[in-house]
Amino acid sequence: MLIERGTAGVLFQVCMVWVWRETAINDLFINEQIRDREVRLIGENGEQLGIFSSRDALRMAQEAELDLVKIAPKAEPPVCKIVDYGKYRYEQARKEKEARKKQRIVELKEVRMSPNIDENDLNTKTGSARKFLEKGDKVKVTLRFRGREISHMSQHRHILEDFAKSLEDIAVVEKPSKVEGRTMVMYLSAKKTN
């Protein structure tokens, strides 16, 4: 236990506690960082070598001039593999990059209209919504009411229904139209093709 003098002349009691903390790059433990008593060892060619003490496994990896990497820390006993760590990390990063490329993030696009929209404007909005849906995005169709238009909201619900009907070949209504404050909102998403 140490006692130090603070900046304002106040004594602080500082407790010295040593906490063993294993540090690893990319959450992988390598070589001397592996502190388990026994590990299941996989050879450099992928063959199961059996259960060894971590010291013996590390010695075998050093004899092969490679690294010992813990690949499954939650297993009982933990699984370690003899590999070239730099090459292994490169391959893992490449696999993660490929997985991210194949991943598709669905965005929510919004199409805004007013209750007194003309037919040609409605067709233009329908065309832009169709493009969004073909890309795989979801579409939020918003009908905005201003001033006295708000008293006739229920009369204009057909605009959203017509909008959904014109896109029913590629879209499904995810959430039907509902009133949110001064707007009426409907959500469309692309049809699933199996």
Buried (B, 14 or more C-beta within 10 A) or exposed (E): EEEEEEEEEEEEEEEEEEEEEEEEEEEBBBBEBBEBEBBBBBBBEEEEBEEBEBEEBBEBBEEBEBBBBBBBBEEEBBBBBBBBBEEBBEEEEEEEEEEEEEEEEEEEBEBEBBBEBEEEEBEEBBEEBBEBBEEEBBBBBBBBBEEEBBEEBEEBBEBBEEBBEBBEEEBBBEEEBEBEEEBBBBBBBBEEEE
